[in-house]
Amino acid sequence: MERIPKRTKAEQEILFRFDCEERVLWATTTAQWVARRWTRARVPLAVLSRYPDGTAASWAAKLPWTGHKTAWLRLVSLSLPTVRARTDPRAPDTAGAVLPATNGHWARARVGLRSALQQKDALEVPGA
């Protein structure tokens, strides 16, 4: 049995296209993990193409515009990979860090100057 080459990560793609005439969002993918996510989220999928061995190679979803973008944003969110950040042992642990009580001398000086100018402007009578 001959081995059928599948798409590499560089060849996998996810496309979104809005059709103005039909007022629908077409979402297509060649990434199997995205198709699985869309299926689990109960997005109706159609298989666009197949490999020679019969397994699905690309999928499409059609979402109509309902006046709310929630379904579209959910579909886009499902299409994004979840990447875990690498932990750097040199990076400081800021999870339990406490912010300073003040913003420093210059921040207080600017705020004080601004409020003093506002008070001065409020005391002046226009046209006098």
Secondary structure as UniProt FT lines:
FT   TURN            9..11
FT   STRAND          14..19
FT   TURN            20..23
FT   STRAND          24..29
FT   HELIX           32..40
FT   TURN            41..42
FT   STRAND          45..50
FT   TURN            52..53
FT   STRAND          56..64
FT   HELIX           70..79
FT   TURN            89..90
FT   TURN            95..96
FT   HELIX           105..123
FT   TURN            126..127
//
